[in-house]
Amino acid sequence: MKLKHFIITQRKRKGNDLNLWMSFLKYPVCFLLLGLFFATLACKNKSSHSDEPVSPVENETAFKPLNDSIHQFPGDASLYLQRAVRLTQENSHELATMDFQKSWSLQPGLDNGLPFAANLAILDKQAERLSLLESMNRLFPNNPQVGRLLADAYTNSGKPARALALYKDILAKDSLDPETLYEKALLLEQLKDTAGAIEALRKAYAYQGVDTYGLELAHLYAEQKNPRSLELCDYILKKDSAGLLIDPLFIKGIYYANVKQNLKAIAQFDSCILRDWKTTDAYLEKGRVYFHMQNMKAAMGTFNMAITVTNTDPDAYYWLGRCYENQHQKTEAINNYRKAISLDKDFVEARQRVENLEHGFAHPSH
């Protein structure tokens, strides 16, 4: 219902209510009888609906003990939380929302608020999650976890300035908080503030030598063609006694590709694939190296392998289209670009390539 129509409707209802009230004043006996009638009707409705479940799992046998407890203690927030957690464990997230909401309304706290926020994130209910986290932040202004989650919600809602302000507030209270520094760095990276992101990551990694922080820093160094990227990756690889990590090898490949040391880049991507042959990104980056080397046969073979591993990756079809375009095979190029667009409606580069080809060949090597 549109707002204007809603207001008009409410005004009409108020007018009708007033007229009805005036008529009751003229006929008090009718008013008394009518009141008794509605009271009786309300009692009947109450009794007829008393057995209806307040939750879709109200009559489920598996939940009977918990449901019985809720019936006995309907004001106990912890009981609704228990049922919500059980539903979450069974991947019934939509059903869990009702109980999370009830638990929170009865007794707002971190124990039910944090899992409730996670529930809303899973269901991609960003507006409801943001509202909840704002309430939690007002109740628990000194809790850094709540602050970070709220900053993330602001980021997802297209409000990066408010997210940065929150990170600033959290760090003002604890400048050595590595997790906040890390999350701030990720946001700065999204905002193309590479220098700021590197500074935040350096602090986070210095305060807590977590591989996640180090690898993100190494990746930014690789994009900057900074050899410190190799140092960080080699340091992390030395600690990997089981030889399972892939990310350091991949980042080293990115660095070598950026500095045009193509054979070294290919060797690193091959090392990734050797550890896990389903590493789609390694095929894509390796194929790009071959493409820029003008080795179209090797590039096409690599991109086709990426499609074999993951046939829903739009980048693989896009780069295969680039290979066909490079060889002036217009139809095949357009078909692959369109496949990429079908997998990613916002793939601007692929759409532009199709438009260029339909109006005459573009520059295939660009």
C-alpha positions as CSV (number, residue, x, y, z in Angstrom):
1,M,0.0,0.0,0.0
2,K,1.4,3.4,-1.0
3,L,1.9,5.9,1.9
4,K,-0.5,8.5,0.7
5,H,-3.3,5.9,0.2
6,F,-2.6,4.5,3.6
7,I,-2.9,7.9,5.3
8,I,-6.2,8.6,3.6
9,T,-7.5,5.2,4.6
10,Q,-6.6,5.8,8.2
11,R,-8.4,9.1,8.2
12,K,-11.5,7.5,6.8
13,R,-11.3,4.8,9.5
14,K,-11.0,7.5,12.2
15,G,-14.0,9.3,10.8
16,N,-16.1,6.1,10.7
17,D,-15.0,5.2,14.2
18,L,-16.1,8.6,15.5
19,N,-19.5,8.3,13.8
20,L,-20.1,4.9,15.2
21,W,-19.1,6.1,18.7
22,M,-21.6,8.9,18.5
23,S,-24.4,6.6,17.5
24,F,-23.6,4.4,20.5
25,L,-24.0,7.3,22.8
26,K,-27.5,7.8,21.5
27,Y,-28.4,4.2,22.0
28,P,-26.7,3.0,25.3
29,V,-28.7,-0.3,25.5
30,C,-27.6,-1.3,22.0
31,F,-24.0,-0.3,22.9
32,L,-24.2,-2.6,26.0
33,L,-25.6,-5.6,24.0
34,L,-23.1,-5.1,21.2
35,G,-20.2,-5.0,23.7
36,L,-21.3,-8.3,25.3
37,F,-21.5,-9.8,21.8
38,F,-17.9,-8.8,20.9
39,A,-16.6,-10.0,24.3
40,T,-18.2,-13.4,23.8
41,L,-16.9,-13.6,20.2
42,A,-13.4,-12.7,21.4
43,C,-13.5,-15.5,24.0
44,K,-14.5,-18.0,21.4
45,N,-11.8,-16.8,19.0
46,K,-9.2,-17.1,21.8
47,S,-10.2,-20.6,22.6
48,S,-10.4,-21.7,19.0
49,H,-6.9,-20.4,18.3
50,S,-5.3,-21.4,21.5
51,D,-4.0,-24.7,20.0
52,E,-2.6,-23.1,16.9
53,P,1.3,-23.3,16.8
54,V,3.2,-20.1,17.3
55,S,6.1,-21.7,15.5
56,P,6.1,-24.0,12.5
57,V,7.8,-26.6,14.6
58,E,5.4,-26.3,17.5
59,N,3.9,-29.7,16.9
60,E,7.1,-31.5,15.8
61,T,7.8,-34.5,17.9
62,A,11.6,-33.9,17.9
63,F,11.0,-30.5,19.5
64,K,8.4,-31.6,22.0
65,P,10.5,-31.3,25.2
66,L,11.6,-27.9,24.2
67,N,8.2,-26.8,23.1
68,D,6.7,-28.0,26.4
69,S,9.2,-25.9,28.3
70,I,8.3,-22.9,26.1
71,H,4.6,-23.4,26.9
72,Q,5.4,-23.6,30.6
73,F,7.8,-20.6,30.6
74,P,6.8,-18.4,27.6
75,G,8.9,-15.5,28.9
76,D,12.2,-17.4,29.0
77,A,14.3,-16.0,26.2
78,S,16.9,-18.8,26.5
79,L,14.4,-21.4,25.5
80,Y,13.6,-19.6,22.2
81,L,17.3,-19.2,21.7
82,Q,17.8,-23.0,22.2
83,R,15.2,-23.8,19.6
84,A,16.6,-21.2,17.2
85,V,20.1,-22.8,17.5
86,R,18.7,-26.3,16.9
87,L,16.9,-25.1,13.8
88,T,20.1,-23.4,12.6
89,Q,22.0,-26.6,13.0
90,E,19.4,-28.3,10.8
91,N,19.8,-25.5,8.2
92,S,16.3,-24.3,8.8
93,H,17.4,-20.7,8.9
94,E,14.0,-19.1,7.9
95,L,12.3,-21.0,10.8
96,A,15.0,-20.0,13.2
97,T,14.5,-16.3,12.5
98,M,11.2,-16.3,14.4
99,D,12.7,-17.7,17.5
100,F,15.8,-15.5,17.4
101,Q,13.5,-12.5,17.1
102,K,11.4,-13.7,20.0
103,S,14.4,-14.3,22.2
104,W,15.9,-10.9,21.4
105,S,12.6,-9.1,22.1
106,L,12.3,-10.8,25.5
107,Q,15.9,-10.2,26.6
108,P,18.3,-8.4,24.3
109,G,21.9,-9.7,24.8
110,L,25.0,-10.7,23.1
111,D,24.2,-14.4,23.4
112,N,21.1,-14.1,21.3
113,G,22.0,-11.0,19.3
114,L,25.2,-12.3,17.7
115,P,23.7,-15.5,16.4
116,F,20.6,-13.6,15.3
117,A,22.8,-11.2,13.2
118,A,24.5,-14.3,11.7
119,N,21.1,-15.7,10.8
120,L,20.0,-12.6,9.0
121,A,23.4,-12.5,7.2
122,I,22.8,-16.1,6.0
123,L,19.4,-15.1,4.7
124,D,20.8,-11.9,3.1
125,K,18.4,-9.7,5.1
126,Q,20.8,-6.8,5.1
127,A,18.4,-4.1,6.2
128,E,17.1,-6.2,9.2
129,R,20.7,-7.1,10.1
130,L,21.8,-3.5,10.0
131,S,18.9,-2.4,12.2
132,L,19.7,-5.2,14.7
133,L,23.4,-4.4,14.9
134,E,22.7,-0.7,15.4
135,S,20.5,-1.6,18.4
136,M,23.2,-3.9,19.7
137,N,25.9,-1.2,19.3
138,R,23.8,1.2,21.3
139,L,23.4,-1.5,24.1
140,F,27.0,-2.6,23.9
141,P,29.0,0.3,22.7
142,N,32.3,-1.1,24.0
143,N,32.1,-4.5,22.4
144,P,34.5,-4.6,19.4
145,Q,32.9,-7.6,17.8
146,V,29.5,-5.8,17.6
147,G,31.3,-2.8,16.2
148,R,33.1,-4.7,13.5
149,L,29.9,-6.5,12.5
150,L,28.1,-3.2,12.3
151,A,30.9,-1.7,10.2
152,D,30.6,-4.7,7.9
153,A,26.8,-4.1,7.6
154,Y,27.4,-0.5,6.7
155,T,29.9,-1.6,4.0
156,N,27.4,-4.0,2.6
157,S,24.7,-1.3,2.6
158,G,26.9,1.1,0.6
159,K,27.9,3.3,3.6
160,P,31.7,2.9,3.7
161,A,32.2,6.3,5.4
162,R,30.2,5.2,8.4
163,A,32.1,1.9,8.5
164,L,35.5,3.7,8.5
165,A,34.2,5.9,11.3
166,L,33.3,2.9,13.4
167,Y,36.7,1.3,12.8
168,K,38.3,4.6,13.9
169,D,36.3,4.5,17.1
170,I,37.2,0.9,17.9
171,L,40.9,1.5,17.3
172,A,40.8,4.7,19.4
173,K,39.8,2.4,22.3
174,D,42.4,-0.3,21.4
175,S,45.0,0.6,18.7
176,L,46.5,-2.9,18.9
177,D,43.4,-4.7,17.8
178,P,44.6,-6.7,14.8
179,E,41.2,-8.0,13.6
180,T,39.8,-4.5,13.3
181,L,42.9,-3.3,11.5
182,Y,42.5,-6.2,9.1
183,E,38.9,-5.5,8.4
184,K,39.6,-1.8,8.0
185,A,42.4,-2.8,5.4
186,L,39.9,-4.8,3.4
187,L,37.6,-1.9,3.2
188,L,40.3,0.5,2.2
189,E,41.4,-2.0,-0.5
190,Q,37.8,-1.9,-1.9
191,L,38.0,1.9,-1.8
192,K,41.2,1.8,-3.9
193,D,43.2,3.2,-1.0
194,T,46.1,0.8,-1.4
195,A,48.6,2.8,0.7
196,G,46.1,2.9,3.6
197,A,45.3,-0.8,3.3
198,I,49.0,-1.7,3.4
199,E,49.6,0.4,6.4
200,A,46.7,-1.2,8.3
201,L,47.8,-4.7,7.3
202,R,51.4,-4.1,8.3
203,K,50.2,-3.2,11.8
204,A,47.8,-6.1,12.0
205,Y,50.5,-8.6,10.9
206,A,53.0,-7.1,13.3
207,Y,50.6,-7.3,16.3
208,Q,49.5,-10.8,15.4
209,G,51.4,-13.0,12.8
210,V,48.3,-14.7,11.4
211,D,48.8,-16.1,7.9
212,T,45.6,-14.5,6.7
213,Y,47.0,-11.0,7.5
214,G,50.4,-11.8,6.0
215,L,48.9,-13.2,2.7
216,E,46.6,-10.3,2.2
217,L,49.6,-8.0,2.7
218,A,51.7,-10.1,0.3
219,H,49.0,-9.9,-2.3
220,L,48.9,-6.1,-2.1
221,Y,52.7,-6.0,-2.4
222,A,52.4,-8.3,-5.5
223,E,50.0,-5.9,-7.1
224,Q,52.4,-3.1,-6.4
225,K,55.3,-5.1,-7.9
226,N,57.0,-5.0,-4.5
227,P,59.5,-7.9,-4.0
228,R,58.5,-7.9,-0.3
229,S,55.6,-10.0,-1.6
230,L,58.1,-12.9,-2.2
231,E,59.7,-12.5,1.2
232,L,56.4,-12.8,3.0
233,C,55.2,-15.8,0.9
234,D,58.5,-17.7,1.4
235,Y,58.3,-17.0,5.1
236,I,54.8,-18.5,5.3
237,L,55.7,-21.4,3.1
238,K,58.6,-22.3,5.4
239,K,56.1,-22.8,8.2
240,D,53.9,-25.0,6.0
241,S,55.6,-28.3,6.9
242,A,52.7,-30.3,5.5
243,G,53.0,-28.6,2.1
244,L,49.3,-27.8,1.8
245,L,49.1,-24.1,1.4
246,I,48.3,-22.8,-2.1
247,D,47.8,-19.0,-1.6
248,P,51.5,-18.2,-1.1
249,L,52.3,-19.9,-4.4
250,F,49.5,-18.2,-6.2
251,I,50.5,-14.8,-4.9
252,K,54.1,-15.4,-6.0
253,G,52.7,-16.2,-9.4
254,I,50.8,-12.9,-9.5
255,Y,54.0,-11.0,-8.6
256,Y,56.1,-12.7,-11.3
257,A,53.3,-12.1,-13.9
258,N,53.2,-8.4,-12.9
259,V,56.9,-8.0,-13.4
260,K,56.8,-9.9,-16.7
261,Q,58.8,-12.9,-15.5
262,N,56.4,-15.1,-17.3
263,L,58.1,-18.5,-17.0
264,K,58.5,-18.1,-13.2
265,A,54.8,-17.1,-13.0
266,I,53.7,-20.2,-14.9
267,A,55.9,-22.4,-12.6
268,Q,54.1,-21.0,-9.5
269,F,50.7,-21.5,-11.0
270,D,51.6,-25.0,-11.9
271,S,52.7,-25.6,-8.3
272,C,49.2,-24.5,-7.2
273,I,47.6,-26.9,-9.6
274,L,49.9,-29.7,-8.5
275,R,48.7,-29.2,-4.9
276,D,45.0,-28.9,-6.0
277,W,44.1,-29.4,-9.6
278,K,40.7,-27.7,-9.0
279,T,42.3,-24.3,-8.3
280,T,40.4,-22.4,-11.0
281,D,42.1,-19.1,-10.4
282,A,45.5,-20.7,-11.1
283,Y,44.4,-21.9,-14.5
284,L,42.9,-18.4,-15.3
285,E,46.1,-16.6,-14.3
286,K,48.3,-19.1,-16.1
287,G,46.2,-18.7,-19.2
288,R,46.4,-14.9,-19.0
289,V,50.2,-15.2,-18.9
290,Y,50.2,-17.4,-22.1
291,F,47.7,-14.9,-23.7
292,H,50.1,-12.0,-23.1
293,M,52.9,-14.1,-24.4
294,Q,50.8,-14.6,-27.6
295,N,50.9,-18.3,-27.1
296,M,47.2,-18.8,-28.1
297,K,47.3,-22.6,-28.3
298,A,48.6,-22.9,-24.7
299,A,46.2,-20.2,-23.5
300,M,43.1,-21.8,-25.0
301,G,44.1,-25.2,-23.6
302,T,44.5,-23.6,-20.1
303,F,41.2,-21.7,-20.2
304,N,39.4,-24.8,-21.4
305,M,40.8,-26.7,-18.5
306,A,39.5,-23.9,-16.2
307,I,36.0,-24.5,-17.7
308,T,36.4,-28.2,-17.2
309,V,37.1,-27.6,-13.5
310,T,34.4,-24.9,-13.1
311,N,32.0,-24.5,-15.9
312,T,30.2,-21.6,-14.2
313,D,33.2,-19.2,-14.1
314,P,32.5,-16.2,-16.4
315,D,36.2,-15.2,-16.6
316,A,37.2,-18.5,-18.2
317,Y,34.7,-18.0,-21.1
318,Y,35.7,-14.3,-21.4
319,W,39.4,-15.1,-21.8
320,L,38.6,-18.0,-24.2
321,G,36.6,-15.4,-26.2
322,R,39.7,-13.1,-26.2
323,C,41.7,-16.0,-27.6
324,Y,39.2,-16.5,-30.4
325,E,39.1,-12.8,-31.1
326,N,42.8,-12.6,-31.3
327,Q,42.7,-15.2,-34.0
328,H,39.9,-13.3,-35.8
329,Q,37.3,-16.1,-35.1
330,K,34.4,-13.7,-34.6
331,T,31.5,-16.1,-34.1
332,E,33.4,-18.2,-31.5
333,A,34.5,-15.1,-29.7
334,I,31.0,-13.7,-29.5
335,N,29.6,-17.0,-28.3
336,N,32.0,-17.2,-25.4
337,Y,31.5,-13.5,-24.5
338,R,27.8,-14.1,-24.4
339,K,28.3,-17.2,-22.2
340,A,30.3,-15.0,-19.8
341,I,27.5,-12.5,-19.8
342,S,24.9,-15.2,-19.1
343,L,26.8,-16.1,-16.0
344,D,27.5,-12.5,-14.9
345,K,24.9,-10.0,-16.1
346,D,27.2,-7.1,-15.0
347,F,30.2,-8.3,-17.0
348,V,30.8,-4.9,-18.7
349,E,34.0,-5.9,-20.5
350,A,32.4,-8.9,-22.1
351,R,29.4,-6.8,-23.2
352,Q,31.7,-4.2,-24.7
353,R,33.6,-6.8,-26.7
354,V,30.4,-8.2,-28.1
355,E,29.3,-4.7,-29.2
356,N,32.6,-4.0,-30.8
357,L,32.7,-7.2,-32.7
358,E,29.1,-6.7,-33.9
359,H,30.2,-3.3,-35.4
360,G,33.5,-4.5,-36.7
361,F,36.6,-5.9,-35.1
362,A,38.1,-4.3,-32.1
363,H,41.8,-4.6,-31.2
364,P,42.1,-8.3,-30.2
365,S,45.4,-8.0,-28.4
366,H,44.1,-5.1,-26.1
